[in-house]
Every structure is written in C-alpha cells, then in structure tokens.
Amino acid sequence: MLALRLTRAARLAVHLRRLLVAVASAGTGFLLLCALGHALSHPGTPGTSALRLAWCAAPLAASVQLAVAVARTDPGTRPRSGLSAIGLGPARLLAVSATTTALSGALGSVAALLVFLHLRGDLAGGPSLAGVATDALAAGQSLPAPAVLTLLALVPATASAAVAYTLRPRDPRRAASTAARGYGRFGAYGWGKARETFGAYGRFGARWTGERAARTAAPDQACTGSPPAAEGTVLTRTDTPGPATSVSGGPLPAAAAGLPTAVAGSGAASSGLPTDGSGLPMGAPGFAAGGSGPAPAGGPGGQSWDGPAAGAPAPRPQNTTVLPWGVTALAVGLAVEAYTGDAGATPSAGVLIGWALTAVGLALAGPGLTQLCGRLLQAARPGALRLLAGRVLMEESQRVGRPLGVVAAVAAAGYVATTVYDSDGPAFGPLSTLGALLVAGCTLATLLTAAVEAKHARAGATDALLRLGAPPATLRAAAAVRAAALLALFGPLTLVVAVLAALPLSR
C-alpha cells in the first residue's frame, strides 16, 4: 500500500521513467513469449528455439539495467533523516523500491501478454496473421500456462532482485591504513601512530605529558589568562566537538585544548569578533550559543561541522582497479567472437557469449576510462573551466562510466550487424528489429537516467558555485566540455572495438 501511495504521489518525470521500465518489460516479455511460440510451432528443432530464447538475454539484461537506474533516481525511496522513527528505515525503503520496480515490470508483462494473445487471435477481434508471424505466435495451438507465467514473471522478479541487491544498506567501511605498523610496548594492540623501540616506555621522562603540555602552553598563557595545567596531568582529547578536559576533570587552557587564540577567553574580544557574553565568538563551531557546553551536532542547513548531513548518501569510492579486468574481458570477448562468428549464417551462441563478454569488459573499464578522461582534462596547466569539468568527471566516473561502456558495446554490435550480417547473412525479421531497438533504447535511457542522477548528486556543489558568483554560462560550458571529452574518448574506442569484431567476419 505504501508503494502504491508513493507511486501515485510521484512527479511527472518519475512516472515517465517508470513508464519506460514498463515498456521495456513489455518488449522483453513479448520476445520471450515469441520464443515460446516458436518452440511450440517447431517441436523438431529444439536447438533453434533454445538459441532464440538465449538471445532474449540481451533485452532482459538491458531492461534490468534500466530498472536499477530508475530505482536509484527515485526520490520517494531515498533515505532521509527522521524516517526511521516512523518505521521507514533503510530496509523498509529498500522493500518499497523493490516492490515499485516489481509493479512496473508486472504492468509491462501483462501488456505483453495481452498484445501476444491479440496477435494470435485468441481475443475478440484479433487479426489473422500469416507467414513469418505464425512461426513465432504458434497460432491455433494452446499455450502452456506454467511456461507463460514463468516467462512473464522473469523480468519483474529479476529487476526487483537486482534493485534489492544494488540498493541494499551498506555499513560504512573504514579506509585501509597505508602506514607502516608500529611495534609498541609489550602487550600493545593495534596499529600505532609512532614507532616505539624496545624499552621506550620505561625511559626517564617518557611519560611527562603534563609538564610538556604546560611548557607548550606557556607562550599563550599571557594572552588567554588561563592557569597552567597541574603537574602530572595527562591530557585527553575527545572525538566530539567541545572543550577539552583533563583526567582530573577540570578544563584545560585554550592553547592546550587546540583552540585558536582568538576563540578563547579575551582573545575573541581583542580580535573584533562579536561575542555572546562568555568570551566565545557567536556561532563558534563545537559550542552552543550560550557558551555553556558543546553544541549539538548539525550546523546551518542540516550540515554538521565535521561532514555532510546524516541522511546524505556516502560518496562512492574512486576505484579504478577493475580497469585491467575490463580490458581482459574485452579481449576474451573479441577472441570468442572471432572463433565462433560466421558472416553467412545466423549468429550462434558463441557470438552471444562473445558480445556478452565484450559488454561486460567495456562496462568494467568504463569508470576507469572516465576518470582517465577527467585527469587528462586537468593536465597541462588547466584553467577554471577545464579544472571544473575534469573534477566533475572524476567524481562521476563510477556513476556514468558503466552505462557509457554498455552504450559503446551496443553501438559496436550495431555497427557489426549493419556492415557484416546485413549484407551477407540472413535478413533481419521484425522480432530481431524489435530486440535491437529495445536493447539500444534501454541502454540510452539508462545513460540519460545516470546523467540525471549525477546532476542531482552535485546539486549542492552547483548551488554553492552560483552563490559564490560563478556565471551559469560557465557551468553550461563545463558540461559541454565533459560531453565532448567523453565523446572524443569513447567514440574512437567504439569504432576500434567494432572494427576488431568485424575483421574476422569480413574475410
């Protein structure tokens, strides 16, 4: 019920994206039903029917990718602060998103079934088709209900499972430390920040932290007027913002607590900053307005002083280690296509496997290539325009790189199909054209949806630049530079992959 209410209350752009998912599900379901009809019409050639069913994996994967991209940009299921108190935590929002995707896919599957039955003539007023359409529709034969339900439920179930896996709640992982391990005293545990040699703990004067801090704070005591720390006091530092304390419980001087001189005591008044009567400047981070203690977490606009808001998603890590694996998968895919392809026959299962490996390789290599493109834009003493475009490309490499790689693979496959198979191979029928249009449309829609998601993700940075006085024409020029740079990198790459894939078939 909650998923239905969120679906009804969504904006027009969200409804259009969900309608695209329903259309993709309808096209894929219709192709699956046509594969079933061909198997019923030709019981003596199960291999050909199985190959038709295998080629339906391409539109199925494209539809699932589009469904995941649409679910990521759905504002109704985005985690927000305060929703957990009313029972809408990350797991509940994940279930709502998966249910919404399943409803869109089920709507498309029902539409595909109705169109299929209408073309077969099972419904009232259905047309009587003859020729090539009869082979795929199995007109005049009864359809097995379990097989029809299984094929129609394949797209909604796969898309819903992919959305649940992609949007699952993740615990923030601490970055791995690259510093060398420090071997501390006997019984010490963990990674020490400073290396301690054997016997350093018991050396004369090694634990005089209080006197050392008092000597360090001596130059600032004249300005702050604070008494020195007692001898033997061990300084402590808390993780939460607020005044530092000692083990004995008393407050520490400002210099020992790590505060600037202008913030503590009379230094605020001497620096000309407005104070709140307690010696602290008004709006000082880490302190309340009255100066009585630490301020609650969160600053103006819901932003905390130590990072973004609590409900904001964590930025994706810049991971380019999969680039070699993408190049490897691309090379293996091209090799499989070269050994199994035949220009004078129908594309076999080996060609399907080869193109699948090629698409996976380009999808894995896409983020690394996008980040490389951003680095190249910032090379050779860049100006403000190139620097802004390059930094945005590096930040959005994980979000936009994979759809770009898939689009490059689909474009290369279309080039090979139109230059090799169209001239010497069998003619493409209406179902092959439908499948090609479905795959191309889903990949392009996924790329545009990822671009919209990236635009929403950097909305805060764009607003900050506009507040700082950056002209909107500069931001539009930076977007044009990013698009031109990506086209200059992925265009020749697509052409090279297409030529390498078509070279063995043209001999």
N, C-alpha and C positions, 0 to 999 in steps of 0.2 A: 504494500500500500504506500509506503514511503517513497519507493522508487517511482511509482505512478504519479505521486504528487510532485516530486522533483522534476519528472519529465514534463508534466503539464505546465509547471511554473517557469520553465526554462525560456531563454531568449530565442529569437528567431534564428540567429546564427547557430546556436546549439542544436535546434531542431533540424536545420539543414544538414549539419554534419551527421546526425543520427539517421536522417533520411538516406544519406549516402551509404551508411552501413547497411541499411535495409535493402537498398538497391543492389549492393554488392552481394549480399546474402541471397537475394532472389536470383541473380545471374548465376552464381555458383551452384545453387540448388537446382536450377533448370538444367545446367550442364550435367550434374550428377544423375538427374532423372533421365536425361537423354542417353547417358552411358548405360543405365539400367535397361532402357528400351532397346538399345542396340543388342545387348546381351540376350534379351528375350526374343528378338527377331532373328538372331543368328546363333542358335544353340550349338552349331557345329564348329564355330571358330571362337573358342573362349579366349585365345591369346589376343586377338584383335580387340575384343571387348575389354579385357584387362588393361591393354595399353591405353584405350580411351579413358578408362577410369583413372589410370595413373596420371595422365596428362591433366586431369582435373585438379591435381595437387597444386599446380601453379596458381589458378584463380583462388583456390582455397587459402593458400598462404598469403596472397595479396589482400584478400578480404579480412583475414585475421590481423594482418599488419595495420590495415586501415582502422579496424575496430579498436585496437590498442591505442593508436594515435588519437582517436576521437575521445576515448575514455580518459586519456591523460589531460586533455584540454577541457574537460567538463567542469565548469565552476561549481556545480551543485554538489559534487562529491569531493571537493578539495578540503583537506583538514584545516580547521580553524580553531583558534583558542576558545575554550569555553564549551565546545560541543560535547566533550566527554562527560560533563556534569549532567547532561540530559540523556545520556546513553548512546551518543553518536561518536564513539571513539574511532580510531583508525580501522579496526576490524569491521565495525558496523558500516562505515563508509565504503570500505572495500566490497562488502557484500552488496551494498546498494549499487555500486558501479558495475559489478559483475551481473547483477540482475537487470540493470538497464541495458547492458550490452546484449544479454540473452533475449530480452524482449524485442529489441530492434532486429536481431537475427531471426527470431521466430516469426516476426511480421514478414520479413523477406522470404522465408521458407514457405509460408502459407501462400504468398503471392505467386511464387514459383510453381507450387502445386496446382493452383487454380489455372494459371496460364498453360501448364502442361496438359491438364485434363481438357481444357478448352480446345487446344490444338488437336488433341486426339479425337475430339468429337464426342467425349463422354458427357459433357454438359449440354444443356439445351441450346440449340443454335450454333453449335460448334462447326467450324469449316471442315470440309472434306479435303484432306491433303493427299497428294500422290507424289511418287518419285522418291527423291532422296530423303524427304522428311519422314516418310513412312518407316525407314530403317531405324531412325532414332526414336520415334514415338511409339513404336510397337502398337499401331492402331489395330483394333479388333482383338487384342489379347488382354487378358486380365492381369492387373498389376499385383504383385505380392505386397500385402500391406506392411509386414515387418521390414522388408527391404526399403520400401518407400519412406517409412518413418525413420529408419536408421540413417538413410542418406540425407533426409531433410533436417534431422537433429544434429548432423555432423558440424555444420557451420556455427549454429548458436552455441553448442557445447564447447567447441574448440576455441571460439572467440572469447567466451566467458572464462574459460580456464586460463587463457593467455592473459587476459586483463587481470585476473586474480593473482597470477604469478608476477606480473610486471609491477603492479601497484601494491604488493604486499608490504606491510610495515617492516621497516628495517631499523635495527638499532645502530646508532652512530658508532662507527669504529674509530678507535684512536689511531692516528698515523703512526706507522712503524718508525722507531727511532733509528737514525743512521749513525749516531755517535758510538764511539768505541765503549765497550763495557768497562766500568771502573771496578777494580777489585779492592773492596774496602776491608775494614777490620774483620776479625773473626766473628762469625755469626751474622754478618751483614747480608741483606737480601735485596735483590733488585739491581737496577742499573744506576750506578752512582754518577753524579754530575762531575765530580772531581776525583781523580785517581789518588788513592792513599797508599803509600808504601807500607811495608811491614814495620810496626811499632810506632806509626804516626799518631795513633790515638793517645798513647801514654807519654808523649813528649812534654817537656816542661813548657807551660804556657799555651798548649794547643787548644784548651777549652776556655780561654779568657774572652768569651764573646761579649760580655757586658762592658768590660773596660775598653775593649777595642771599639765597640759602638759608641762609648762615651767620648773617646778621643776623636772619632769621626764626626760626631755631632757638635764638637766644641766650637768650630767656626761659625755655626748658625745659631748658637745659643744667645749671642749678643743681639741678634735681630728678633728672634722669637720670644725671648724672655722665659724659656722653659727651663726647669731644673734638669740637671744631668741625670742619666739613669743610674740606679744604685749599683754598687759593685757586686758582681756575681749574678746579675740579672741576665737571663737568656732571652734573647729577642725571638719573637714569633711573628709569623705573617699568615694571615687568614686569606682564604680564597675569595670570600665575599667582600664587596666594597664596604669600607668603613674604617674607623680609626684603629690603628694597630695597637695591640696591648702586649703586655709582658706576662711572664708566668705568674708573677706576684699579683696581677690583677689591675695594676694602675696603668693609666695611659702613658704613652711614650711621647717624647718630643716630636715635633713635626719633621725634623730632618731625619731622625731615626726611623720614623714611620714611612718615609718615602714620599712625603707630600712636598710640593714646591713651597718655597719660602713665601711667595705672595698669597698662598691659600691659608697658611696657618697664622693664628694669633693676630698681631697687629700688622703683619705683612700685607694683608688684604687692604687695610685702610691706607697703608703707605703706597700701594700700587695704584690706587684710584678706583678700585672695583667697588661696586655697591655691595654692602654687607647687609645681613639680616639681624644684626644686633648681637651675634655670638662670635664675631670675628671671622666668620666664613663668608666667602662671596655667595651671593644669591645664585641658586642653580648649580652649585658645585657638584660634580658627579660623585656619587657614592655617599652623599649626606642629605639628610632631609632639609626641608625649608627652614625649620626652626633650629637646626644645628644640634639637636639632641641625640642624634644617632644616625646610623646608616639609613639611607633612603631605600624604599622598596625597589625591586628590580623593575626596570622599564622606564624609559625616558619619554620625550615628546613623540607623539605619533605611534606609541606602542613599541618603540625601539628601545632595547636595553643598551646600557653603556658598554657592554662587552661584546655585543654581536647583534644579529638580526632578531626579529620578533620570535616569540616562542612558537607560533603557528606557521612560520615560514618554512618551506622545504629546504633541506640542506643542499648546497650546491654539489653538482656531480664532480667526482674527482677526474682530473685530466689524465686519463690512462691511454697511453699510446703503445703499450707493449703488445697489443694484438695485431699491429700492423704487419709484422713478419708472418704471422699465421694467416692473415688475409691474403698476402702475396702468394703464400704456399697453396692455399685452397684455390686461388685463381689459376695458378699454373697447372694444378692437378685437373681442374675442370676443363681447361683448354686441351690438355692431353687426352682426356676421356672423349671429348667431342671429336678430336682428330682421328682417334682409333675406331670409333663406333659410328661416325656420321657417314651418310651416303646421300649425295645430292639427287639421285634418281629414284629414291624410294621414300616411303613415309618415315618421318623421324621416329627412331626407335627409343626403347627405354634407356639405352646408353646415352643418347643425346639429351634426354631429360635429366639424367643424373649429372652429366657434364655441365649443363646450364644451371642446375641447382647449385653445384659446387662453385661455379663462376659467380652466381649471385651472392652466395654466402661469403666468398672471398672479397668481393667488392664492398659488401656491407661491413665486413670486419675492417677492411682497410680505409673505409670512408672517414671515420673520425680522425685517424692519424693523418690522412691526406688533407683534411680540412684544417687541422691545427698547423700542418706544414704550410698551407696556403696563408694562414694568418701570420706565421713567422716571417714568411717571405715579404709580406706587405710591410712589415715593420723594419726590414733591412735597409741598409744604406741611408742612414740619417733621415728617418721619416718625419713628415710634418704632422700637424694635428689630425688631418683627415685620414692619412694612411695609418697613423697610430691608433686612432679610434676604430677604424674598420678592422685592423688586424687583431686588436684585443677582443673585439666582439666575436670575431671568427674563432679565436682560440677558446673563448668561453662557451660558445655554442657548438663546438666540434662534436661532442657526444650526442647532442640532441638532433643536429641536422645532418651529420656525416653519414649515418647509416641509411636514412631514406635517399640521400644523394647517390650512395653506392648502388642501391637497388634500382633506382631510376637509370643509372648508367648501364647496368646489366640488361634491363628490359630494352633500352634503346639499342644496345648491341645486338640483342636477339632479334629485334625487329629489322635491323639492317641486314642480318644474315638471311632472315626469312624472305625479305623482298628481293634480294640480289641473287640468291642461290636457289632456294626451294621454289620460288615463284616461276623461275624461268625453265628449269629442267625437271622439277619434281611434280607431284600431283597438285591439282588446283585446290585452293582453299575453299571449303564449303561455308555455309552460314554459321555452323557451330564453331568452326575454327576462327572465323572472324569475330564472333561474339566473345570467345575466350580471349583473343588477343586484345580486343577493346576493353574487356573487363580488367585484364592484368595491367594494361597501360593506364587506364583511368584510376584504378585503385592506387597504384604507385605514385602517380602525380598528385592525387588527393592527399595521400599520406605525407608527401613532401610539403605541400601547402599547409597542411594541418600542423606539421612540425615547425614550420616558419611562424605560424600564428602563436604556437606555444612559446617559441623563443622570444617573440615580441612581447608577450605578456610577462615573461620572466624578467626581461630587462626594462619593464615599465618604470620601476623605481629609479634606475640609473638615468633613463631618458628624462624623467621629470626633474631630477637633480641637475642635469646639464642645462635644461631650459631655465631653471631658476638661477643658475649661475650666469646666464646671459648668452648661451650658445644659440646661434640662429637656427631655426628649423631647416633652412636650406642646407646647412652643414650636415645635419643628421640624415637628410634625404640623399645627399651626395655620398655619405659614408655607406648607406645601404646600397646605392648603385655601384660603388667600388667593390663591396663584398660580392654582389651578384656577378660582376664582371670577372673578378678574380676566380670565383668558383667555376664559372663557365670556361675561363681560359685553362683551368687545370683539368676539369672533368670532361670537357669536350674532346680534346686530343686523346685522353685516356680511353674514352668510349670508342673512338674511332680505331685506336690501336687494338683493343680487345676484339672488336668486330672483324677487323681485317685478319687477325690471327685465327679467329674461329672460322672464317670463311675460306682461308687459304687452303686447307686440306680438302675441302669440298669442291673447290673450283678446278681441281686437276682432272 
